């Protein structure tokens, strides 16, 4: 049985060697020498989504868009929303305001050159919006963005704001303009927030446990944000032996389970691009204001 609420399906489009966990082991200066598998792996994601008739948001690196513009065009042509994941996966928390502005503009230029539209959504690499750089929301508003999906309300060694709201929040600036922050989905258990909706967590948790947790969030009337990466559907990707063991375990755990779990999830809940989901929400509550009416994709 499918669910009544509309949820956000999101994909962070980056190649297998561009993840933050490998940052110390794979120098950006060597990225162009690596075997690029992002086109094929993203094609797998597109095919799974097409098999279930689901559209999604693809937060895409500018670096990838500049080298594979046809991939970005295909994502848009298949009806999905193209959004920004920044230029080359530098953490937002490591950038000054001017550096992040340049990063946003350079990425938007590459995405626009590829598919003809500027992005209105952004996801910080590795959810790198924390307490110390919440100013990014003002910058995004000024740059014309409609939403961010960059805060993880959990305790984690690399990211997170544990007490951030667990539902989308509409942040109004001093100029009166608003911007949504759609945080990563967490479930409440034992007085803590637990990540349940994507990435390594989707591969670590038993599928039934994940689906039950998402159902609980749905029962709260809150839309879920699921996220995954194309490389998570690619068990044949090269290994990076020089990376720290923790990063290697997180990266490679149960890669063969991503696809069947994604398919099962798509059969269980209703999904749409994040921009479409946010369009159904009441800014005052972050919950649906009216019945879902998925519209044309944003790019
Ligand atoms: Zn990423």
Boltz pocket constraint, residues with backbone or C-beta under 6 A from the ligand:
constraints:
  - pocket:
      binder: B
      contacts: [[A, 12], [A, 14], [A, 18], [A, 19], [A, 85], [A, 89], [A, 124], [A, 125], [A, 126]]
      max_distance: 6.0
